[in-house]
Amino acid sequence: MQTYRLMTLNRYIAEEQQWHPEATGTFTRMMWDISLAAKLVSREVNKAGLVDILGETENENASGERIQKLDLYAQHRFARTLGRGGYLCVMASEEEADPIPVTDGYPTGPYVVVFDPLDGSSNIDVNVSLGTIFGIYRRVSEGEGPGTLADLLQPGSKLIAAGYVIYGSSTMLVYTSGNGVHGFTLDASLGEFLLSHPDIRMPERGSIYSVNEGNLSRFDPATRRYLAHLKEQAPADGRPYSLRYIGTLVADFHRTLLRGGIFLYPALRRSDGSFKPKLRLVYEANPIGFIAEQAGGRASTGRERILDLQPGELHERVPLIVGSRDDVAAYEAMVREHG
Ligand code: P6P
């Protein structure tokens, strides 16, 4: 029987550092701090029903959505921990309209972090899985002072690391630094993330699709054709697929990463006939897309590779089609033919 060597996240990251002779330990410390913030958020998420940390504040985020108290806690925890680490020059969050500078009085560093501190917050008070998403870049702006918007608006192809935390039946941190995707499960009694899913590979094709079918009438024709195709009785071709939709990107993606299949959030038709996407490029689609590709999957708008997109503004939105290589390719073929 194969026995896994007990490997903590901190030890795993420290051991990965040895393969980067130029590493100074700064990246390692940053990942340690991200995992610390994740543990603190996990503790609050897991007791959210017990203390007055549910409900909405009077504030709104950059997208005009009401901020939940737990959102605010997660935002504060990640921004405060990362802002003082001495490894960042600038960061950006879904919860803040503008770039977030390093905390006053603390040193800057060579890295840039973009994050969604609490994804799926509309699910907070119904005890459904939530998540945190993060992406890490090297700075591109000159000098060693505060970072700039240009540091934050890099294409996803420039990401050097990305990950997510899923606060579900267990809390997991899944990340890649460009050498495959690795999953760590929190053992709260130890306070440690332990390696539970080394080198995650996404199946080349799945049998599950994940989309908000309630939006069917607002999808473009190619998307509607593709979904109809998945639902046809064609057992020899592995169809119909099953539908699974949680409504938290991190949770729907985590299942897709492990089981394969396809997650779709296409742009939705508006009353004036124009189409508007929902998910954000910088701190949702790009980190998720990097992880998907590192696990052998794909991430697309339906027409373009997500990681090739040049962000124009911090909170811009994109259609996100992500999952198994063959499933995303089949969707793209449908768009080419009927889009
Ligand atoms: P809908 C959560 O609010 C979120 O931003 C993503 O986590 C999730 O994939 C999506 O929105 C769900 O949106 O319109 O299906 O509720």
Boltz pocket constraint, residues with backbone or C-beta under 6 A from the ligand:
constraints:
  - pocket:
      binder: B
      contacts: [[A, 119], [A, 120], [A, 121], [A, 122], [A, 212], [A, 247], [A, 248], [A, 249], [A, 250], [A, 265]]
      max_distance: 6.0
